[in-house]
Amino acid sequence: MIKPDILSILQNKIKRITMDDSTNILVGPITLPVNLDGETVTFKWYSWLKATDEELQGGDSKEATELLISRLSSMNLAEGQQSSVLVYGDFADSEEALIRMHSICHTGDIFGSKRCDCGFQLRQSMKMIAQHGSGALFYLANHEGRGIGLFSKAMAYILQEEGYDTVEANLELGFADDSRDYRDAISVLQHLRSKPVTLITNNPKKMEALKAAGMNTGKRIPLWGDVSVFNEKYLRTKVARSGHLEAVPDADFFEGRVAK
């Protein structure tokens, strides 16, 4: 039996977002002070879970919340991954807001790997959102290695060490070049904001996904940087084979000067 005070605390922080073929359970907002280069910046944090059990897809009633809490410890959520979003400022109502759809990168985001630019993009986009005054960073946990998972990414890295580029390594392992799906994140975005957004990205596929879902995404801000000898081939491949925009694959760019 769930204690009434526990149920009351959590019920107001849990919402269900219904899509055509699934339901996402969104929990938040939660105050999250973050250290950005020595400065404390306060975000609002949410996480969401795809509800695969029809009983958990019900409305935001007291009974639905009680059922979710009662099953939580048996759902083995630590065995999988859940996505989340950091929200800054008056994200719902501000006239202009920045968003970043950031794919999890265990090696770059956590360990600071120089084989990619993901860790730089994560921290830099958070700074850009805070400086802008309104925005959201979506951290997409099922996007590791462009959607192939961490273990498969490790095997792709082995192939890359033997000369294969990022695209070739994924294809040789039986995956698509990019199998990421943005529908769940977009459903959460539409729940949190209906006004236009500016997307921080170099990837036109992210723009296309937002537009296909009906979001007004007329603006885009590129995000290149942290170029080194360790990720030069990776960045060139993004431009040449994955269609990433506004990088200039010349000597000046790969010496570390960001394209304007």
Summary of the structure (lengths in Angstrom):
residues: 260
radius of gyration: 19.5
end to end distance: 59.3
largest distance: 65.0
contacts: 771
relative contact order: 0.12
helix: 39%
strand: 22%
